[in-house]
Every structure is written in structure tokens, then in C-alpha cells.
Amino acid sequence: MKRPLRRRRPAGSWNVFWRWSGEEESTAMHVLVAEDESRLATLLAQSLSEAGWVVDVRHDGRAALDAALGRTGTTYDVLLLDWMLPVLDGLTVCRRLRQVGVRTPVLMLTARSAVADRVGGLDAGADDYLVKPFDLDELLARLRALHRRASGEEDDEALRVDDLLLDPGARRTSRQGVEIELSAREFDILHLLMQRAGRLVSRSNILDEVWDGETDLRSNVIDVHIAGLRAKIDRPFGTHTITTLRGAGYRLDHDSG
């Protein structure tokens, strides 16, 4: 059973708190929802609260940025940002957070379905995206997956393919000695490809390992992340290491120039 602790709405925000029986509030996952459409914000806050999350809501990008930077005294496990926020859009909020070193996982909500728009969001530092209208169960699953990956401990040894280096424990990637910033999903995909370097990694393998099977195989979400990876680990260095095997999957090879 769950019982409401309190519901309050100070200026510029709406905070909703739930405590599950036997669970301390301090152990609950804390999510910041940045959504300017009031009905959707209310629905998201209620759904996340009922799922056991502690939820804060902000209705514009400036307020969301301040909260995500910790200026309100709260640290978040996951950020849920709408792309089209007033004052500062979600893309700008995400980009500014990454510029100052805030690595909190970001799930971007957007009405934009074009691949170029999605790649732009990922390049700005978002870890995942969800196109409106969306299914609430899928939203919850993606938030849980982002939180698991961000909080999970990795003790794998560093992986190297030619001059491409990936350190799972430190969550760091570099090429030719240059550090490369990857989103959580991009890092996990690259980790999987490097673990199986020279071998086919099917799309279903990627979904099972990186998304825990939580997205549709027909979706182009994998293609978007692969495009993002190529733009970061290959294009700036004049290399070509990720090969697409049409209808089958992907393979990471030694640099073919």
C-alpha cells in the first residue's frame, strides 16, 4: 500500500511525494520532470509517484536548469525534459548541463520524429528520447533502465580496438588520446560492440543488452544511436570502425580508414 506524504506547490514548481510501506523517502529514486503543458505534467507526476518515485515538476527551461544544477538543494537520479520548453528549450537545458559536467541521465520528450532531430537531441547530451504521444508503461521502463545503468557498478577491464579505448569502470572513452563524451546508451552500445569486436551483434542483441528488450525492434532508435556513435568515434578521427550488416546488425572492426 502507499500513502501520500504531502503535496505542495511552491512558486514555479509542483512537488509530489509518495512513500511505499516500509520504504524510506531517502531511498526512493528522484526525478525532475520539465514539462510546460499542465495536464501532461500532472499526469506524469501522478504516474511516477504511484510507481514509487519522488517527483519535482518545473514548467520552463530556466527553472528546470536551476533545479538540475542543484540550486534548489535537490539531487536527481533522472531528468525528464520536454524539448519545447518555454524560456529555455529542453535541448539547450541538456546542452548546458553537459557543458558544466552534470552527467545525470536525460530522457527527452519530443513531438519531433525526424531522425535528424533525434540525432540532434542525442548530440546535445540526451541519453534517450521518447516521441509524443507515448505509452506511460514505456516511459517508466525507459526511466528505470536509465537509472539502473547510471547507478550500476562496472568492474570490467578496459577494452581496446586499435586506438579506441573504453573503460567500463570509469565510464570513459577515448580515441588517439582524445576523450570522447558519449551518452549512456551510446556507451553501452559501444561497450557491447567492443566486447564482441569482429563479430556480428544483431539488433535484437542490442535491444536485449542495452534496452533490456524495452523498445520495439521496428523502431529506428538503434540506428539513431549508431549514427551518434559514428559521429563521435569515427568521423572526427577519419576512421570507420562500425559496419552495418543490412538486415542483420552491426560489427565493430579494426579501423579500415
Secondary structure, 3 states (H helix, E strand, C coil): CEEEEEEECCCCEEEEEEEECCCCHHHCCEEEEECCCHHHHHHHHHHHHHCCCEEEEECCHHHHHHHHCCCCCCCCCEEEEECCCCCCCHHHHHHHHHHCCCCCCEEEEECCCCHHHHHHHHHCCCCEEEECCCCHHHHHHHHHHHHHHHHCCCCCCCEEECCEEEECCCCEEEECCEEECCCHHHHHHHHHHHHCCCCCEEHHHHHHHHCCCCCCCCCCHHHHHHHHHHHHHHHHHCCCCEEEECCCEEEECCCCC
